[in-house]
Amino acid sequence: MKGVVLIASGHPYYSHMAYNLAVSIRDKSQIPITLFHQGVGLSFLFDDQKSIFDLRELPYECVLEKGKEEHYKAKTCIYDLSPYDETIFFDADMIFSPYKKLDDLFTDLQNTDLQFACHGEKNMDENTFSEWVDLKEVHEKYGFTHWYDLSSEVIYFKKNDAVKKFFDDAKEYYSTHGLKLKQMQVAGREPVTMFKSGTPDELPFSLSMEKNGIKIDAPYFPSYWQPRYFTKITKDEDVWRNFYLLSAGGAYIQPNVKRMYDNRTKDNARRMGINHVPYQLVAKSNIMKERNLI
């Protein structure tokens, strides 16, 4: 059986966004959607909104790291959590294209066992840039000479021993990677670690991919993410026709992304006869203290 896994843990924002994403999927597909929730977020949805999901509680140990809540850690648990033989995980703050079908994305990926959204690959001797760490340090500590620039906003996997080991190793790396995260300078303050609220999950996933010798398609762009990889503003129509999803990931929101996202939720509500006013996109940095620094 195939299905979608979403996570809404911590802030209520994520349950709102998960609902918007589920509605956009339901526009053209009846593939089941399981939402793992933790914290108070789910209480902010109406009962009829909850009914779009197969609801399951996210085990607290999936967000607990050294006595602190780190909600990024939850993604390393999705293999164990998923009730499906074939799973696609989406970050909650995405929306499906009106021209695309989830069923077609599963078909596109059916000949692989594991695939991430991926912005490319690097050899350590040619390029040491990584979003999260210095790749020279990765090479010195682990001996890896290759690196995938992963994005965990879209993850596809099948259940088998090799994929299970990949996720098990990622969980281990999350707690033990021992790498110094990159820092950023904020005006008037000392440099601070980029991710204030925990280790970015892409780091342990990339480490596990190298340890296990797993190869994936790279680059692979199922979703459109404005801030880093697309230096020009793309026309709305081109985004919707060329990508399965629009991503609103990150602490800040570009005006074109907010416009496309909000218009899509309004269209969905009108076409599907939803009476509740759609949840609109809000910058996470405006509502979550920890997202003021990524």
C-alpha positions as CSV (number, residue, x, y, z in Angstrom):
1,M,0.0,0.0,0.0
2,K,1.2,3.5,-0.8
3,G,0.5,6.7,1.1
4,V,1.7,10.1,2.3
5,V,3.2,10.9,5.7
6,L,3.0,14.4,7.2
7,I,4.2,15.7,10.5
8,A,2.7,18.5,12.6
9,S,4.6,18.8,15.9
10,G,5.2,21.8,18.1
11,H,3.5,25.0,16.9
12,P,-0.1,24.9,15.6
13,Y,1.1,26.5,12.3
14,Y,2.2,23.1,11.1
15,S,-1.3,21.5,11.5
16,H,-2.8,24.4,9.6
17,M,-0.3,24.0,6.8
18,A,-0.7,20.2,6.8
19,Y,-4.4,20.6,6.3
20,N,-3.9,23.0,3.3
21,L,-1.5,20.6,1.7
22,A,-3.9,17.6,2.3
23,V,-6.7,19.5,0.6
24,S,-4.5,20.4,-2.4
25,I,-3.6,16.6,-2.7
26,R,-7.3,15.6,-2.4
27,D,-8.1,17.8,-5.3
28,K,-7.0,15.1,-7.7
29,S,-6.0,12.0,-5.6
30,Q,-7.5,9.6,-3.0
31,I,-4.2,8.2,-1.8
32,P,-4.3,8.1,2.0
33,I,-2.6,10.8,4.1
34,T,-1.3,10.0,7.6
35,L,-0.6,13.0,9.9
36,F,1.6,12.4,12.9
37,H,1.0,15.0,15.5
38,Q,2.6,16.0,18.8
39,G,1.7,18.9,21.1
40,V,-1.3,21.2,21.0
41,G,-1.4,21.9,17.3
42,L,-4.2,19.5,16.3
43,S,-6.6,21.1,18.8
44,F,-6.7,24.2,16.5
45,L,-8.3,22.2,13.6
46,F,-12.0,21.7,13.3
47,D,-13.3,18.1,13.4
48,D,-14.2,18.0,9.7
49,Q,-10.7,19.2,8.9
50,K,-9.2,16.4,10.9
51,S,-11.2,13.9,9.0
52,I,-9.1,14.3,5.9
53,F,-6.2,12.5,7.7
54,D,-5.4,9.2,9.2
55,L,-4.4,10.7,12.6
56,R,-1.6,9.2,14.7
57,E,0.3,10.5,17.6
58,L,4.0,11.2,17.1
59,P,6.0,9.4,19.8
60,Y,7.7,12.0,22.1
61,E,11.0,10.3,21.7
62,C,11.0,11.3,18.1
63,V,11.4,15.0,19.1
64,L,13.4,14.5,22.3
65,E,17.1,15.0,22.1
66,K,19.4,15.2,25.1
67,G,16.5,16.5,27.3
68,K,15.3,19.1,24.8
69,E,12.6,19.2,22.2
70,E,14.1,19.2,18.7
71,H,11.3,18.8,16.2
72,Y,13.7,18.4,13.2
73,K,14.6,15.0,14.6
74,A,11.1,13.7,13.9
75,K,11.9,13.2,10.2
76,T,14.6,10.6,11.0
77,C,11.7,8.5,12.5
78,I,9.5,8.4,9.4
79,Y,10.6,5.0,8.2
80,D,9.5,3.4,11.5
81,L,6.3,5.5,11.7
82,S,5.0,5.0,8.2
83,P,2.2,2.4,7.9
84,Y,2.8,2.2,4.1
85,D,5.0,-0.1,2.0
86,E,5.7,2.9,-0.3
87,T,5.8,6.4,1.2
88,I,6.2,10.0,0.2
89,F,6.9,12.4,3.0
90,F,6.2,16.1,2.5
91,D,7.0,19.0,4.7
92,A,3.7,20.5,5.9
93,D,4.4,24.0,4.5
94,M,4.0,23.0,0.9
95,I,1.0,23.1,-1.5
96,F,0.3,20.8,-4.5
97,S,0.1,22.2,-8.0
98,P,-3.4,22.4,-9.5
99,Y,-1.9,20.8,-12.7
100,K,-0.3,17.8,-11.0
101,K,-1.4,14.6,-9.4
102,L,0.1,12.8,-6.5
103,D,-0.5,9.5,-8.3
104,D,1.9,10.6,-11.1
105,L,4.6,11.5,-8.6
106,F,4.4,7.9,-7.2
107,T,4.6,6.6,-10.7
108,D,7.7,8.8,-11.5
109,L,9.5,7.3,-8.5
110,Q,8.4,3.7,-8.7
111,N,11.7,2.4,-10.0
112,T,13.8,3.6,-7.0
113,D,13.9,2.7,-3.4
114,L,14.9,6.1,-2.0
115,Q,14.8,9.6,-3.3
116,F,15.1,13.1,-1.8
117,A,14.6,16.4,-3.3
118,C,18.2,17.3,-4.1
119,H,19.9,20.4,-5.3
120,G,23.0,18.6,-6.7
121,E,26.1,16.8,-5.6
122,K,29.6,17.8,-4.8
123,N,33.1,16.3,-4.6
124,M,34.9,17.4,-1.5
125,D,38.1,18.3,-3.4
126,E,36.2,20.7,-5.7
127,N,33.6,22.4,-3.6
128,T,33.4,22.6,0.2
129,F,30.2,24.7,0.4
130,S,27.3,23.1,2.3
131,E,24.3,24.8,3.8
132,W,25.0,23.4,7.2
133,V,28.6,22.4,7.7
134,D,32.1,22.8,6.4
135,L,32.7,19.8,4.1
136,K,36.4,19.8,4.9
137,E,35.5,18.9,8.4
138,V,33.2,16.1,7.1
139,H,36.0,14.7,5.1
140,E,38.5,14.9,8.0
141,K,36.1,13.2,10.4
142,Y,34.4,10.6,8.2
143,G,36.6,10.3,5.1
144,F,33.7,11.0,2.7
145,T,34.7,12.5,-0.6
146,H,31.2,13.0,-2.1
147,W,28.1,14.9,-0.8
148,Y,24.5,15.2,-1.8
149,D,22.9,18.7,-1.2
150,L,19.7,17.3,0.1
151,S,16.4,18.9,0.8
152,S,14.2,16.8,3.1
153,E,11.0,18.6,2.2
154,V,10.2,15.7,-0.2
155,I,11.3,12.1,0.7
156,Y,10.2,9.0,-1.1
157,F,11.1,5.5,0.2
158,K,10.1,1.9,0.0
159,K,10.2,-0.5,3.0
160,N,13.2,-2.8,2.8
161,D,16.3,-3.7,4.8
162,A,18.7,-1.2,3.0
163,V,16.3,1.7,3.4
164,K,15.7,0.8,7.1
165,K,19.5,0.8,7.7
166,F,19.7,4.2,6.0
167,F,17.1,5.7,8.4
168,D,18.6,3.9,11.4
169,D,22.0,5.4,10.6
170,A,20.5,8.8,10.1
171,K,18.9,8.6,13.6
172,E,22.3,7.7,15.0
173,Y,24.1,10.6,13.2
174,Y,21.5,13.1,14.4
175,S,22.7,12.5,18.0
176,T,26.4,11.8,17.4
177,H,27.6,13.6,14.2
178,G,30.0,15.8,16.2
179,L,30.2,18.4,13.4
180,K,30.1,22.1,14.1
181,L,27.1,23.7,12.4
182,K,27.8,26.8,10.5
183,Q,27.2,30.2,12.1
184,M,25.6,33.4,11.0
185,Q,26.3,37.0,12.1
186,V,23.5,39.0,13.4
187,A,24.0,42.8,13.6
188,G,25.0,43.8,17.1
189,R,25.4,40.3,18.4
190,E,28.0,37.5,18.6
191,P,27.8,34.9,15.8
192,V,25.2,32.3,16.5
193,T,24.5,28.8,15.2
194,M,22.3,28.9,12.1
195,F,19.7,26.5,13.5
196,K,18.8,27.7,16.9
197,S,16.3,24.9,17.6
198,G,18.4,21.8,16.7
199,T,20.4,20.0,14.0
200,P,19.0,20.4,10.5
201,D,17.8,16.9,9.5
202,E,19.5,17.1,6.1
203,L,22.9,16.8,7.8
204,P,22.3,13.3,9.3
205,F,20.5,12.2,6.1
206,S,23.5,13.2,3.9
207,L,25.9,11.5,6.2
208,S,23.9,8.3,6.2
209,M,23.7,8.4,2.4
210,E,27.5,8.5,2.1
211,K,28.0,5.8,4.8
212,N,25.7,3.4,3.0
213,G,26.9,4.2,-0.5
214,I,23.3,5.1,-1.7
215,K,23.0,6.8,-5.0
216,I,20.0,9.0,-5.9
217,D,19.0,11.3,-8.8
218,A,20.7,14.6,-8.4
219,P,19.6,17.2,-9.0
220,Y,16.0,16.4,-8.5
221,F,13.4,19.2,-8.2
222,P,9.8,18.0,-7.5
223,S,9.2,21.2,-5.6
224,Y,9.8,24.9,-6.3
225,W,11.7,26.8,-3.5
226,Q,12.3,30.4,-4.3
227,P,15.0,31.7,-2.0
228,R,18.2,30.0,-3.0
229,Y,18.1,28.1,-6.2
230,F,16.0,30.3,-8.4
231,T,17.6,33.7,-8.8
232,K,14.7,35.1,-10.9
233,I,11.0,35.3,-10.1
234,T,9.3,32.6,-12.1
235,K,5.9,33.1,-13.6
236,D,3.1,31.5,-11.5
237,E,1.9,29.4,-14.4
238,D,5.5,28.1,-15.0
239,V,5.8,27.1,-11.4
240,W,2.5,25.2,-11.3
241,R,3.2,23.4,-14.6
242,N,6.8,22.5,-14.1
243,F,6.8,21.4,-10.4
244,Y,4.6,19.1,-8.4
245,L,4.6,21.4,-5.3
246,L,5.3,25.0,-4.2
247,S,7.5,25.1,-1.1
248,A,7.0,27.8,1.6
249,G,9.9,26.4,3.6
250,G,12.3,28.7,5.5
251,A,11.9,31.4,8.1
252,Y,10.8,34.1,5.7
253,I,8.4,34.2,2.8
254,Q,8.8,35.9,-0.6
255,P,5.8,37.9,-1.8
256,N,5.3,35.8,-5.0
257,V,5.3,32.6,-2.9
258,K,2.7,34.0,-0.5
259,R,0.5,35.1,-3.4
260,M,0.6,31.8,-5.1
261,Y,0.1,29.8,-1.9
262,D,-2.8,31.9,-0.7
263,N,-4.5,31.9,-4.1
264,R,-4.3,28.2,-4.3
265,T,-5.9,27.6,-0.9
266,K,-8.7,30.0,-1.8
267,D,-9.3,28.2,-5.1
268,N,-9.3,24.8,-3.4
269,A,-11.8,25.9,-0.8
270,R,-14.2,27.4,-3.4
271,R,-14.0,24.4,-5.7
272,M,-14.3,21.7,-3.0
273,G,-17.1,23.5,-1.1
274,I,-15.1,24.1,2.1
275,N,-16.8,26.5,4.4
276,H,-13.9,27.4,6.7
277,V,-11.8,30.4,5.7
278,P,-8.5,29.0,4.3
279,Y,-5.4,29.3,6.5
280,Q,-3.1,31.9,4.9
281,L,0.7,31.7,4.7
282,V,2.6,33.4,7.5
283,A,6.3,33.8,7.9
284,K,7.5,31.4,10.6
285,S,10.0,34.1,11.9
286,N,6.9,36.2,12.8
287,I,5.3,33.5,15.1
288,M,8.1,31.3,16.3
289,K,11.0,32.7,18.3
290,E,13.4,29.9,17.3
291,R,12.9,30.7,13.6
292,N,14.3,34.2,14.0
293,L,17.6,32.5,13.3
294,I,16.6,30.0,10.6
